[in-house]
């Protein structure tokens, strides 16, 4: 039989909050407003407002005592497109900056439904442009900048890679997509699974409705809004894609990695075993 890995079950635990919906959005947002603590030792952290992008700012994590120019990970937080902030990336980017001698930049973009597509994507693009424009003062190597995200953040990161390719203003070196939320149609078997630790179809549906607004349900959703709809994936930066084997986004992540490789884009895929096989004790034969 299969059971949830005990380590994962312990980390997840019960949230004690009702499912995410329009009626509970404020409660979920309030529960996530706690800052994640100071930067790691020997890491400098600074916030910068993005001129011309109201309410948008980026947070830069840079290791102390390390001369540049350094590689840069431009990170986009998750939250079903409707909640979260760049505080969520603090611990991870501080650790990465110190361990890997890189610059971590997280963007605080406007969330939906107050800012539906293309607002959040354009916010992320504005922050990324600012990083490229200020790479010298940040000590960043402009030829080694990539995007990363989890869930909705990975959906925005994938869309950002597509948008950067098509606008041709600056090059991206890589994309790191963790359980990417990239397909509004929700037609895959994994997208219909219920009873999962984090994911449920109703929450996903609410996130897409909030993000797409009046576009939701249309047959011609722009690929920049849901990159699973993109026809041409050629010329995108190489990708690292990870997802759990019982994640609601599993099938779309596998499909996207496959299509990237078919388009000539190197894509490394990892499907992690969230469930493990256990055996019941069998009676001893007589």
Secondary structure, 3 states (H helix, E strand, C coil): CEEECHHHHHHHCCCCCCCCCCCCHHHHHHHCCCCCCCCCCCEEEEEEECCCCCCCEEEEEEECCCCCCEEEEEEECCCCCCCCCHHHHHHHHHHHHHHHCCEEEEEECCCCCCCCCCHHHHHHHHHHHHHHHCHHHHCEEEEEEEEEEECHHHHHHHHHHHHHHHHCCCCCCEEEEECCCCCCCCCCCHHHCCCCCCCCHHHHHHHHHHHHHHHCCCCCCCCCCCHHHCCCCCCCCEEEEEEECCCCCHHHHHHHHHHHHHCCCCEEEEEECCEEECCCCCCCCC
